[in-house]
Amino acid sequence: MKNFLSEWEPCVLSVLRMVSGLIFLLHGTQKHLGMPATERVVEPFSLSWTAGVIEIICGTLLLVGFQSRAAAFVSSGLMAFAYWIAHAPRDVFPTNNGGDAAILYCFVFLYIVFAGPGPWSVDALLEKSRK
């Protein structure tokens, strides 16, 4: 059983990167395009607006797996910053301050920085073509 699971590990890493990138992208499109539908309005050039730009760019890069480590590094930092600026001042506990998703994103993206994008990525295709 362990061997079977180990064989799928790189592919599941790719799935983790794609799903987290897609959901991250959706946070950005919600801020800038109102999709998915929201009543939240983001002021232009505010911290949330800037975060939305980063979420759209890095979320797209992570989704397709291009420049994955750099995009994951920036995204991890953004989520750490978001936690300490927007969530931590509300309450000590992440489950009470709404910051649990930011913490989870931060560490998933940090993992991708070190683990790489996995085999189902533009980065992997480019690496193959170089060899």
C-alpha positions, 0 to 999 in steps of 0.5 A: 500500500505504501508503494502505491501511495508513494507513486501518486505523491508527485501527482497529488502535489500537482493537484494540491498546487492547482486547487489552492491556486484556483481558490486563491485566484477566485479570492482575487477575482471576487475582489476585482471582478465581483465573481463569484458574486459578493457584496463586498466592495474593495477600494482601489489601491487599498491593501485589499485591492493590492492583495487581489492583484497578487491573488489573481497573478499568483493564483493563475501562475500556481494554477498552471504551474508556471514560476510556481516556487516564486508565485508560492513564495509571494503568496505565502508572504501575502497570507502571512501579512494578511493574517497579522494585519487583518486577522490577528488584531481581532482575536488571539485564536485563528478560529475566532478571528477568521484567519484560519484560511490565511494560515492554511494558505500560508503554509500550503504555499510555503510547502510548494516553495520547497516541494516544487510544482509537481509533474503536472505543470508548465514548469515540469514541461519546460524542465523536460524540454531543457533536458 
